Protein backbone atom coordinates (compact mmCIF):
# COMPACT_ATOMS: atom_id res chain seq x y z
CA UNK A 1 0.00 0.00 0.00
CA UNK A 2 1.24 3.50 -0.79
CA UNK A 3 0.87 4.71 2.78
CA UNK A 4 1.31 2.09 5.51
CA UNK A 5 -0.34 2.30 8.90
CA UNK A 6 2.07 2.84 11.80
CA UNK A 7 3.18 -0.55 13.12
CA UNK A 8 1.74 0.10 16.56
CA UNK A 9 -1.67 0.97 15.13
CA UNK A 10 -1.77 -2.13 12.95
CA UNK A 11 -0.81 -4.28 15.93
CA UNK A 12 -3.51 -2.68 18.09
CA UNK A 13 -6.19 -3.24 15.44
CA UNK A 14 -5.21 -6.88 14.97
CA UNK A 15 -5.25 -7.50 18.72
CA UNK A 16 -8.20 -5.37 19.81
CA UNK A 17 -10.59 -6.39 17.02
CA UNK A 18 -9.39 -9.97 16.49
CA UNK A 19 -10.27 -11.67 13.19
CA UNK A 20 -12.42 -8.72 12.09
CA UNK A 21 -9.53 -6.34 12.63
CA UNK A 22 -7.11 -8.56 10.74
CA UNK A 23 -9.55 -8.80 7.82
CA UNK A 24 -9.86 -5.02 7.84
CA UNK A 25 -6.08 -4.67 7.67
CA UNK A 26 -5.88 -7.14 4.79
CA UNK A 27 -8.68 -5.38 2.88
CA UNK A 28 -7.45 -1.84 3.60
CA UNK A 29 -5.39 -1.24 0.41
CA UNK A 30 -8.30 -2.17 -1.86
CA UNK A 31 -10.77 -0.28 0.33
CA UNK A 32 -8.68 2.90 0.24
CA UNK A 33 -8.26 2.69 -3.54
CA UNK A 34 -12.00 2.17 -4.06
CA UNK A 35 -12.91 4.97 -1.64
CA UNK A 36 -10.53 7.42 -3.32
CA UNK A 37 -12.15 6.65 -6.67
CA UNK A 38 -15.65 7.02 -5.23
CA UNK A 39 -14.87 10.35 -3.54
CA UNK A 40 -12.79 11.62 -6.46
CA UNK A 41 -9.72 12.34 -4.34
CA UNK A 42 -6.01 11.62 -4.48
CA UNK A 43 -3.75 11.06 -1.49
CA UNK A 44 -1.24 13.86 -0.98
CA UNK A 45 0.74 12.82 2.09
CA UNK A 46 1.53 10.13 4.66
CA UNK A 47 -0.86 8.71 7.23
CA UNK A 48 -1.66 11.31 9.89
CA UNK A 49 -0.67 10.38 13.46
CA UNK A 50 -2.76 10.40 16.60
CA UNK A 51 -5.50 7.81 16.10
CA UNK A 52 -5.82 4.24 17.31
CA UNK A 53 -7.95 2.45 14.72
CA UNK A 54 -8.51 4.68 11.70
CA UNK A 55 -6.58 5.20 8.48
CA UNK A 56 -6.39 8.99 8.13
CA UNK A 57 -4.57 10.72 5.26
CA UNK A 58 -4.51 14.14 3.61
CA UNK A 59 -6.21 14.18 0.21
CA UNK A 60 -7.11 16.66 -2.50
CA UNK A 61 -10.32 17.02 -4.50
CA UNK A 62 -10.03 19.70 -7.15
CA UNK A 63 -8.43 22.65 -5.41
CA UNK A 64 -9.71 21.67 -1.94
CA UNK A 65 -7.44 20.15 0.70
CA UNK A 66 -9.36 17.53 2.69
CA UNK A 67 -8.86 14.51 4.93
CA UNK A 68 -9.89 10.91 4.22
CA UNK A 69 -10.74 8.83 7.28
CA UNK A 70 -11.36 5.09 7.03
CA UNK A 71 -12.17 3.67 10.49
CA UNK A 72 -12.55 0.24 11.97
CA UNK A 73 -16.18 0.71 12.98
CA UNK A 74 -17.09 0.13 16.62
CA UNK A 75 -19.87 1.14 18.98
CA UNK A 76 -18.19 4.48 19.74
CA UNK A 77 -17.24 5.80 16.30
CA UNK A 78 -20.21 4.48 14.31
CA UNK A 79 -22.12 7.69 15.11
CA UNK A 80 -19.38 10.10 13.96
CA UNK A 81 -20.96 10.72 10.56
CA UNK A 82 -24.39 11.46 12.04
CA UNK A 83 -22.91 13.80 14.64
CA UNK A 84 -20.99 15.77 12.01
CA UNK A 85 -24.21 16.07 9.98
CA UNK A 86 -25.95 17.50 13.02
CA UNK A 87 -23.15 19.99 13.65
CA UNK A 88 -23.31 21.13 10.04
CA UNK A 89 -19.78 22.53 10.06
CA UNK A 90 -20.47 24.84 12.99
CA UNK A 91 -17.70 24.46 15.62
CA UNK A 92 -16.74 21.11 14.07
CA UNK A 93 -15.02 20.00 10.88
CA UNK A 94 -17.30 19.83 7.85
CA UNK A 95 -18.38 16.48 6.42
CA UNK A 96 -18.09 16.43 2.62
CA UNK A 97 -18.83 12.81 1.77
CA UNK A 98 -19.45 9.44 3.39
CA UNK A 99 -19.52 5.76 2.50
CA UNK A 100 -22.06 4.30 4.90
CA UNK A 101 -20.98 0.70 4.26
CA UNK A 102 -17.34 1.16 5.27
CA UNK A 103 -17.78 4.23 7.46
CA UNK A 104 -15.25 6.16 5.35
CA UNK A 105 -15.52 9.93 5.75
CA UNK A 106 -14.28 12.82 3.62
CA UNK A 107 -13.65 15.70 5.99
CA UNK A 108 -12.55 19.30 6.11
CA UNK A 109 -8.84 19.60 6.84
CA UNK A 110 -8.33 21.79 9.89
CA UNK A 111 -5.79 24.48 9.02
CA UNK A 112 -3.37 25.09 10.66
CA UNK A 113 -4.58 22.10 12.69
CA UNK A 114 -2.79 22.75 15.98
CA UNK A 115 -4.44 20.91 18.88
CA UNK A 116 -5.71 22.89 21.85
CA UNK A 117 -3.72 20.41 23.94
CA UNK A 118 -0.50 21.45 22.15
CA UNK A 119 -1.16 25.13 22.81
CA UNK A 120 -1.63 24.37 26.51
CA UNK A 121 1.46 22.17 26.78
CA UNK A 122 3.71 24.79 25.19
CA UNK A 123 2.36 27.50 27.46
CA UNK A 124 0.53 29.55 24.82
CA UNK A 125 -2.74 29.21 26.75
CA UNK A 126 -3.42 29.02 30.48
CA UNK A 127 -5.52 26.30 32.05
CA UNK A 128 -8.43 28.70 32.50
CA UNK A 129 -8.18 29.81 28.85
CA UNK A 130 -8.22 26.19 27.65
CA UNK A 131 -11.27 25.42 29.78
CA UNK A 132 -13.03 28.51 28.43
CA UNK A 133 -12.36 27.49 24.81
CA UNK A 134 -13.37 23.86 25.10
CA UNK A 135 -16.42 24.29 27.33
CA UNK A 136 -17.73 27.08 25.13
CA UNK A 137 -17.33 24.89 22.07
CA UNK A 138 -19.01 21.88 23.70
CA UNK A 139 -21.88 24.01 24.94
CA UNK A 140 -22.49 25.37 21.44
CA UNK A 141 -22.39 21.86 19.98
CA UNK A 142 -25.33 20.63 22.07
CA UNK A 143 -28.33 19.52 20.08
CA UNK A 144 -31.78 18.71 21.43
CA UNK A 145 -33.15 15.31 20.35
CA UNK A 146 -36.57 15.30 18.70
CA UNK A 147 -38.87 12.29 18.75
CA UNK A 148 -37.98 8.68 19.46
CA UNK A 149 -34.23 8.30 18.94
CA UNK A 150 -34.46 4.52 18.81
CA UNK A 151 -36.59 4.46 15.63
CA UNK A 152 -35.62 7.48 13.52
CA UNK A 153 -36.52 8.01 9.90
CA UNK A 154 -33.40 7.80 7.72
CA UNK A 155 -32.32 11.01 6.04
CA UNK A 156 -29.38 12.16 3.93
CA UNK A 157 -28.17 14.93 6.24
CA UNK A 158 -28.84 18.29 7.81
CA UNK A 159 -28.44 21.85 6.61
CA UNK A 160 -26.02 23.97 8.65
CA UNK A 161 -27.92 25.12 11.75
CA UNK A 162 -28.87 28.78 12.12
CA UNK A 163 -28.12 28.56 15.83
CA UNK A 164 -28.41 26.19 18.78
CA UNK A 165 -30.34 24.34 19.95
CA UNK A 166 -30.96 22.25 16.84
CA UNK A 167 -33.23 19.22 16.94
CA UNK A 168 -31.84 15.88 15.82
CA UNK A 169 -33.55 12.52 15.31
CA UNK A 170 -30.38 10.52 14.71
CA UNK A 171 -30.17 7.10 16.47
CA UNK A 172 -27.45 7.94 18.98
CA UNK A 173 -26.62 5.78 22.03
CA UNK A 174 -28.05 7.02 25.32
CA UNK A 175 -25.99 8.17 28.29
CA UNK A 176 -28.39 6.42 30.66
CA UNK A 177 -27.78 3.06 28.96
CA UNK A 178 -24.03 3.58 29.08
CA UNK A 179 -24.11 4.59 32.75
CA UNK A 180 -26.23 1.61 33.79
CA UNK A 181 -23.96 -0.72 31.84
CA UNK A 182 -20.98 0.71 33.71
CA UNK A 183 -22.85 0.27 37.01
CA UNK A 184 -22.94 -3.47 36.32
CA UNK A 185 -19.45 -3.68 34.86
CA UNK A 186 -17.44 -1.81 37.50
CA UNK A 187 -18.14 -4.19 40.44
CA UNK A 188 -17.38 -7.17 38.21
CA UNK A 189 -14.17 -5.55 36.98
CA UNK A 190 -13.06 -4.82 40.53
CA UNK A 191 -13.54 -8.46 41.54
CA UNK A 192 -11.63 -9.68 38.50
CA UNK A 193 -8.76 -7.22 38.93
CA UNK A 194 -8.31 -8.00 42.62
CA UNK A 195 -8.89 -11.77 42.48
CA UNK A 196 -6.03 -13.96 43.79
CA UNK A 197 -3.92 -15.60 41.12
CA UNK A 198 -5.53 -18.87 40.00
CA UNK A 199 -4.30 -21.86 42.02
CA UNK A 200 -2.66 -19.74 44.75
CA UNK A 201 -5.18 -18.38 47.27
CA UNK A 202 -2.36 -16.65 49.20
CA UNK A 203 -1.09 -14.75 46.18
CA UNK A 204 -1.31 -10.98 45.91
CA UNK A 205 -4.28 -9.56 43.99
CA UNK A 206 -4.06 -9.96 40.25
CA UNK A 207 -3.51 -6.64 38.52
CA UNK A 208 -2.70 -7.68 34.98
CA UNK A 209 0.51 -6.21 33.60
CA UNK A 210 1.25 -3.66 36.34
CA UNK A 211 4.68 -4.20 37.90
CA UNK A 212 4.63 -4.01 40.88
CA UNK A 213 1.09 -4.97 41.92
CA UNK A 214 -1.27 -2.02 42.34
CA UNK A 215 -3.69 -1.73 45.23
CA UNK A 216 -7.14 -0.77 44.00
CA UNK A 217 -9.22 1.02 46.66
CA UNK A 218 -12.66 -0.55 46.70
CA UNK A 219 -14.18 2.73 47.85
CA UNK A 220 -13.37 4.34 44.48
CA UNK A 221 -15.18 1.60 42.58
CA UNK A 222 -18.11 1.65 45.01
CA UNK A 223 -18.57 5.42 44.69
CA UNK A 224 -18.24 5.32 40.91
CA UNK A 225 -20.82 2.52 40.72
CA UNK A 226 -23.29 4.47 42.88
CA UNK A 227 -22.74 7.58 40.77
CA UNK A 228 -23.49 5.66 37.57
CA UNK A 229 -26.99 4.95 38.88
CA UNK A 230 -27.48 8.41 40.39
CA UNK A 231 -26.41 10.29 37.25
CA UNK A 232 -28.00 8.02 34.64
CA UNK A 233 -31.03 10.29 34.48
CA UNK A 234 -30.22 13.92 33.60
CA UNK A 235 -31.27 16.87 35.74
CA UNK A 236 -32.42 18.68 32.58
CA UNK A 237 -33.34 17.87 28.98
CA UNK A 238 -31.45 15.21 27.04
CA UNK A 239 -28.90 16.75 24.68
CA UNK A 240 -26.32 15.50 22.19
CA UNK A 241 -22.98 15.23 24.02
CA UNK A 242 -19.60 13.60 23.40
CA UNK A 243 -18.04 10.65 25.21
CA UNK A 244 -14.51 11.48 23.95
CA UNK A 245 -14.37 15.25 24.54
CA UNK A 246 -10.78 16.29 25.21
CA UNK A 247 -8.31 18.96 24.16
CA UNK A 248 -6.50 16.73 21.67
CA UNK A 249 -9.69 16.59 19.61
CA UNK A 250 -10.06 20.36 19.32
CA UNK A 251 -7.97 21.81 16.47
CA UNK A 252 -7.33 25.29 15.16
CA UNK A 253 -8.99 25.68 11.77
CA UNK A 254 -10.14 27.97 8.99
CA UNK A 255 -6.90 29.90 8.94
CA UNK A 256 -6.70 30.02 12.73
CA UNK A 257 -10.02 31.84 13.07
CA UNK A 258 -11.88 28.99 14.78
CA UNK A 259 -11.49 26.02 17.09
CA UNK A 260 -13.05 22.89 15.59
CA UNK A 261 -14.06 19.56 17.09
CA UNK A 262 -12.83 16.41 15.35
CA UNK A 263 -13.55 12.73 15.98
CA UNK A 264 -16.90 13.08 17.83
CA UNK A 265 -18.21 10.08 19.77
CA UNK A 266 -21.86 11.13 20.18
CA UNK A 267 -24.28 10.07 22.88
CA UNK A 268 -27.55 11.63 24.06
CA UNK A 269 -28.25 12.45 27.69
CA UNK A 270 -27.03 14.56 30.59
CA UNK A 271 -25.37 17.83 29.53
CA UNK A 272 -22.74 17.36 32.26
CA UNK A 273 -21.54 14.11 30.66
CA UNK A 274 -19.23 16.16 28.42
CA UNK A 275 -17.20 17.04 31.51
CA UNK A 276 -16.12 13.52 32.43
CA UNK A 277 -13.35 12.78 29.96
CA UNK A 278 -12.46 16.45 29.57
CA UNK A 279 -11.73 16.90 33.26
CA UNK A 280 -9.52 13.82 33.42
CA UNK A 281 -7.65 15.05 30.35
CA UNK A 282 -6.69 18.24 32.20
CA UNK A 283 -6.29 16.72 35.68
CA UNK A 284 -3.61 14.23 34.64
CA UNK A 285 -0.92 16.95 34.52
CA UNK A 286 -1.26 17.54 38.27
CA UNK A 287 -3.62 15.01 39.91
CA UNK A 288 -4.18 16.78 43.23
CA UNK A 289 -7.42 17.48 45.11
CA UNK A 290 -6.87 21.24 44.72
CA UNK A 291 -6.51 21.04 40.93
CA UNK A 292 -9.46 18.63 40.74
CA UNK A 293 -11.67 21.06 42.67
CA UNK A 294 -10.54 23.98 40.52
CA UNK A 295 -11.29 22.07 37.32
CA UNK A 296 -14.68 20.96 38.60
CA UNK A 297 -15.59 24.58 39.33
CA UNK A 298 -14.28 25.96 36.02
CA UNK A 299 -15.78 23.24 33.84
CA UNK A 300 -19.15 23.34 35.61
CA UNK A 301 -19.26 27.09 35.07
CA UNK A 302 -18.18 26.84 31.44
CA UNK A 303 -20.75 24.16 30.61
CA UNK A 304 -23.45 25.79 32.78
CA UNK A 305 -24.12 22.51 34.60
CA UNK A 306 -24.21 21.30 38.20
CA UNK A 307 -20.83 21.04 39.94
CA UNK A 308 -21.64 17.74 41.66
CA UNK A 309 -22.54 16.13 38.33
CA UNK A 310 -19.26 17.31 36.78
CA UNK A 311 -17.29 15.75 39.63
CA UNK A 312 -19.38 12.58 39.43
CA UNK A 313 -18.94 12.04 35.71
CA UNK A 314 -15.21 12.73 35.99
CA UNK A 315 -14.84 10.13 38.74
CA UNK A 316 -16.90 7.59 36.79
CA UNK A 317 -14.84 8.05 33.63
CA UNK A 318 -11.52 7.88 35.50
CA UNK A 319 -12.44 4.71 37.39
CA UNK A 320 -13.88 3.16 34.23
CA UNK A 321 -10.55 3.84 32.53
CA UNK A 322 -8.84 1.89 35.31
CA UNK A 323 -10.54 -1.28 34.12
CA UNK A 324 -8.29 -1.33 31.04
CA UNK A 325 -5.36 0.68 32.44
CA UNK A 326 -4.58 -1.87 35.16
CA UNK A 327 -4.08 -4.85 32.80
CA UNK A 328 -2.11 -2.55 30.47
CA UNK A 329 0.27 -1.55 33.26
CA UNK A 330 -0.87 2.09 33.14
CA UNK A 331 -2.89 2.36 36.35
CA UNK A 332 -0.85 4.91 38.31
CA UNK A 333 -2.10 8.18 36.71
CA UNK A 334 -5.72 7.04 36.75
CA UNK A 335 -5.49 6.00 40.39
CA UNK A 336 -3.99 9.37 41.27
CA UNK A 337 -6.71 11.18 39.34
CA UNK A 338 -9.52 9.15 40.90
CA UNK A 339 -8.12 9.72 44.39
CA UNK A 340 -7.84 13.46 43.73
CA UNK A 341 -11.44 13.62 42.55
CA UNK A 342 -12.67 11.57 45.50
CA UNK A 343 -10.98 14.03 47.87
CA UNK A 344 -12.09 17.17 46.02
N, C-alpha and C positions, 0 to 999 in steps of 0.2 A: 504494500500500500504506500502511496506517496507520502503520507504523513502518519507515522506510527504513534500509537498511544504510548505515554510514558509507561515504563515497565511496571512501576508500582501500581498504577491504575489498572493495567491489564490483569495483574495478579489479584488485586482486590476484587475485580469483577468476576474472575473465574472462581474465586473462593466464596465470595458473599452470595452469588447468585447460582452457584453450582452448575449443573448441565445447561440450564437456560443461559447463564452468563457466558459459558464457553461457546455455545452455539452463536450467541450474539457477536462474540469476538471473531469467530470464523466467518460469519456473514458480513461483517462490517465493511470490508473493502467494496463488495458489490452493492451494499446498501448505500454507502456514501456516493458511489458513482451514479446510481439510479436517482438518488435524491438531488444531486447537483443538476442532473439533466432535467428533472421535473421542475425544479425551482429556477432553472436558467441561470445558474451561478457557476463561477469558477473559484477554486481555492487559491488564496493569495499569500498564505503564510503557514507556519507550523501550528500544531495543536496548541491551544491556549491552556496555560496551567490553572490550577486552582480547584478543579472539580474532582469528584470521586468515581462517578460512573456515567459520564457523558463524553462523547467525542465533540469537541468544540473548536472550530477553526474560523479564521477570518475569510470572508468570501467577497466577491464583487458581482453585482448585477447591474449592467449598464455602467453608469457613472456613480453608483451608490455603493458605499462600503458597508457591508453587513456582517453578521455572524451566523454560521450554521451550527446548530446544536442537535446532535443525535443521541438521545439518552437510552440507557437501559431502563425501561419503564418499571416503576414500583408504586406502592400505594401512596407515597409522598409526592412524587413529581408528576403523576398522571394528570393532575389538575392544573399544571403550569399554563398550558395553552388557554384554558378557560379563564384563569385569573387574568392573564395578560389581555384577553378580549374585554374583560370587565373594566380593566384599568384604562383601556383605550389610549395608551401612550401618555397618559397624564401621571407624572411622578414615577413612571416605570418605563422600561424600554418598550418600543413599539414592536408588535408582532406583524410581520409582513406576509408570512405564508406558513402552512402547516401540513404535514402528512399525518392524518389521524391514525393510520395503521401502525406506523413505526414510532410515532411521537416526535418525529423530526420537526424542528422549528427554524424558521428564518427570521432573525431578529435584528433590530437596530444595533449598530455598534456604538457603544458608549465612548464618546471622545471628549476629553483625553483618556477617560477610563480609569482614573486613579480611585482606589477604594477609600471610603471614609476611614476605615481602619488604618490604612497607610498614613493618611494625614494626621491621625491621632498619634500613631507610633513615632512619627518623625517630629512631633511637637508643633505642627502647624495649627492644630486646633486643640483647645482645652477639653477636658472631660465634659464640662457643662455645655460647651459649644457642640460637641458630638451628640450629646443627648438631645439637645434642642433640634438639631438637624434631623436625626433619625426618628424621634417621636413625632415631630411635625409631619414628616413624610408618611409615617404609618397611619397617623390620624386621618390624613387626607385620602389615603388609599382605602379606607373603610367603605364597604358597600352594604346596603341593607337588603337581605334576601326577600324575595317576593314569591308567595305561593309555597307549594310543597316541593322542597328541594330534592326529595327522594324520587320524584317522578316528573322531571321537567320535560317540556317540549324541546326537541332539538332545534338548533338555530345556527346559522353560519357565523354570527359574531355580533358585536355591539358597535354602535357609533361612538366616537369619543364623547365622554360625558361633559355636559355643560358645567357641572359642579356637583360636589357630593351633597347628600348621599345619593347614590345611584342604585336602583333596584337590580338584582340579579336573580335569575332562576336556574343557575348552573347547579349540577349535582355534586356539590362539594361535601367532603366528610364533615362531621359535626364534632365540635370540641367536646360536647358532653359524652359522646361515644368513646372518644379517645381517652378522656379522663377516667371514665368508668373501667375501661380496659386496663389502664395503668393501675387503678385501685386493686384489681385482681392480680396483676402481674408483679407488682412490687413486693408483696409479702412472699410470693413464691420465689422470686429472684433472691430475696434475702436468705431464705432457707437454703437454696441451692448454693449460694456463694459462701455461706458459713458452715456448710455441712462438713463433718469430718471426712478425711480421705477414705475412700472405700477400702474396707478390710482392716482399718486401723482406727478403732474408736477413740484412741488416745491422741490421735494426730491433731495438729493445729488445724483451724478452719481452712477450708479450701478457698483460695482466692485467685484461681486461674493462674495467669502468668506473672502476677506481681511478685518480684523478689525485693525485700523479704515480704512475708505475709502481712496483709493489711487488716487492721481491726475495723470492722464496719459497725458503727453505733446503731443499735436497733432503733433507738429513739428517732433518728433521722428518717428511717424507712416508715416507722409508725406515723410520724407527723405528716410525711408526704402522702401516705395512703389516705389518711383522714382528710387531707386537703383536697385530694382528687374527688372525693365524694362531695365535700362542701362546696367546691367551686365549679362542679359540673354544670350546674344551672347558673346562667348569668344573672347579674343584678340589674340588667337593662336589656335592651333589644339585642337579638342576635345580629352580628355583623360579620362580614368577610374579614378574616385576620390571617396571620401568617405563622406557621409553626417553625420557620427557619429564619426569623428576622434577626439579622446581626449586621455589624458594620462592614464586614467583608463583602456583603451582598448589596451595598449601596455605593454606586460609582458616579464619578463626575461625568457629565455628558453634555451634548449639544453645545460644544465649544466652551465648556466650563460654566455654562449659565444655569445648570440644573443638577440636582442630585437625583439619580434614577435607581429604582429597585430592579435587581435582576434575580432570576432563579426563585420565584415565589413558590411556596408550598402552602396552598390555600386550605383553610378550614373555616367553618362558620360557627360562631358562638360568642363567648364572652370577650368584650373589647379589651380586657386586661390581659388576655392570653398572649398578645403580642409581646408583652413585657418579659415573659419567662426566659426565652433563649437570649434575648437582647441583654438582659441584666447580667446573666452569667458571662456573656461575651465581654462585658466591661469589668466585671468583678475579678476575673481571673488574673489581672495584672497586679492586684493587691487584695487578696481575699481576707479582709479583716471585717469585723462587725461594723466599724465606723464607716468604711467605704460602702459596705452593703446597705447600711441605713441611708447614707447619702444618695446612693443610686436609686433605692426604692422611692425616696422622696422626689427626686428629680424626674424619674421616669413616670411616676404616678401623675405628677403635675403636667408633664409634657403630653401624656396620653389622655389626660382628663378622666382618670379612673381612680378607683378606691385603692389607697395605699396597701391595705391588708391583702387585697387580691393580687397586687403586683408582687409582694413578698411571697405569697403562697404559690403563685405560678412559677416564680423563679426557683423556689425550693423544690417543687415537683420536678421541674425540668432538670435541675442539677442532680437530684437523686436518681431520676430515671436514667440519666447519662452514666451514672455509676454502674448500672447493670451491664453495660458493655465495656466500660473503662477498666473495671477490675480484671476481667479475663485478659484484656489487652495489655495489662501492666501499666495503665495510665491513671490509676485511681487518685493519686495524691492531690492534684489540683481540684478535682471535683469534691473530694472529701473536705478540703480546706474551704471551698466555696460554700458547700452545704452547711458546714459548721458556722461560718460567718453569718449566713442568712438566718440560721436557727437562733443565733445570739443577737440578731439585730432588732 
